[in-house]
């Protein structure tokens, strides 16, 4: 951390129940040179990785559906979300993490993935950096049912969708997850399904 306009950072632990929620009080130098005290809360859940599984020949993608409590209490009537496969790094390298998550959640074993970008997903309140990947899949790579790790109580449904249908689901509101929208739009912008 080398921003000379920030000094005297004090941390106060508010919660360490699931992940860490801290209150940060610090001084920030304004453009006129004066210093002001600010307070923010930051939720540290670690960094994560997400992947769009795609089959160029069939023009399909693999997505997942699962219950997300925070969306349920904020207007999502069913609480169900359609998403790309994703997970927290938990100390793993992002590439290793996403290969493991892909197998756990979808049942597909990938040998090769491609990192396409990384992003702070909610920089005003969450510390997480998400690493975004794409990976090509074929039916012969399916070695299990997926559904998520038993001990993580994920109850994941695996969906294989036509790519254009998935894009339409953004417009209809069936897909509202940011990481999923970002990766689907990446595929569209970069012509992932174009004939070479």
N, C-alpha and C positions, 0 to 999 in steps of 0.2 A: 504494500500500500504506500504510494508515494505522491499523493495529491497534497500539495503544500497548502491548500485552502481548507483542509480538514485537520483538526487537532483535538486533543483531550477526549478521546473516545472512552466512554464508560459503559460497561455492559451490566445489565441486571437480568438474571435468569427468571423468566415468568412461568415457564413450564418445561418439563423434560419428561412428559408422560409418554409420548409416542416418538416425536422428534423434538428439537429444541426451539423454543420461542423466547427471544430476548428483546428487552427494551434497550435501545442504544441512544445515549445522550452524548452529543458532541458539539463542538464549535465549528461553524462554517464561515469562511471569509467572504463577505459580499463584494460586489464589483467596486464599491466605493472604498474598500480597504477595511471597513469595520467588521467586527466579529459578532455573530449572533449564535445563541444556543438553540439547537434543534433536538427533537426527540422523535425516534421512529421505532417501530417494532419490526423485527426480522425473523422469519421462520426458516430454520435450517433443517431441511429433510435430506440433504445430500444431493448429489448430481445424478442424472439419469440418462437413459438412452431410449430412442424410439426408432422403429423401422417400418418402411412400407415394403411388404412382400408383393412382388408383381410377376405375372406370367405374360411375357410379351406376345407369345404365339396365340394364347387364348384371350388376351386383352382383359385379364382379371387381376384382382388384388385380394389379398387376405386381410380381413379386419376382424376385430373381436367385439363382443357385446358383453357388458357387465354392469352391475349395479354400482352407482357412485353416490354415496350418502350426501356429500356437499351439494351436488346438483339437485338432489331430491328436496332438500330444505330450501332451495332457491329457485323454485318454479318448474323443475323437471318432474312432471306428474308421476312418471313411472320410476324415475331415478336411473333408468337404463341409458348407457352411453355406448355409441359405436365408435371404436378407436382403432388406431394402429397398435401393434404389439409394442409394449414399452415396459420399462422397469428401472428401479434404482440401481446404481452401480454397486453399492455395498462393498466398496474396496476393489472391485474388479476393474480392469481396463474396459473402456466403453465397448470396444469390438467384442471382447469376450462376454461381457454382460449381455449384449443384445443377441448374440448367438444362443446363449443359455435361455434367455427369456423367450426367444422365438420357439425353441423346442418345448419349453414348459407350457407356454400359452397356446401354441398352434399345432404342435406335434411335428413341425417341419424342422429337419436338421440341415442347417446351412453351413457350407464350407467357406463361402466367400460373401462378404458384405462390403458396401462402399459408403464411406462417410461423405455426406454431401454438405452439411453445415452444422453449426451449433448456435444455441440461442438461450438468453435469459428469458424465461417464460413469463414471469411476473415480477419485474425488477423493483417495483415499489414496495414489495413486502416479502418476497421469497428469494432465498439465496441461490436456488437451483440453476445450474446450467444443464440444458438438455442437448445431447449429441444425437443428430439425425442421420439415419442410414437408409439405404435402399438395398434390397436383395432379391435376386431372381429365384423363383421356386418352380419346381416341377412335381408332379404327383409322386414320382419315385422317391422324392426326398421326405415324404411323410412317413415317420417311423412311430407315431403315437397319436392319441386322440387330442392332446393338448388339454386345455381347460384350466391351466394354472397349477401351481404347486399346492399340494394338499394342505400343508401347514399354513399357507397364506390365505386360506378361505376366500379365493377369488371367484370361483364359479363362472368361468369364462366360456362363452359360446363362440365358436369359430365360424366366421362367415366368409364365403368366397363370392365376390361380387364382380360383375362386369365393371370395368373402370369408368365408363361413361355414366353408368347408373350411380356409382359412388360419387362422381362429380355432381350429378343432379341432386343427390341427397344432401349436399351442402346447401343448395338453393331451397330445398323443401324444408330444411331445418331438421332433418333426420340425423344429420351429422353436425354436431356443434362443438366438437372437441378441437382445440386450437392446433395441437401437434398433428392431428389427422388432416385437418384442412391444409396445413402448411406442406405436408408431404404430398398430398394429392395435387396441390397446386404446383409443387416442384415438378412432379411427374408430367403435368400438362405443359408447363412452360418449357421444360427441357425435352419434350417430345419423346418421353420414355417408351411410348407405344407406337411411335412412328416406324414405318417400314424403311429399313436402310437399303 
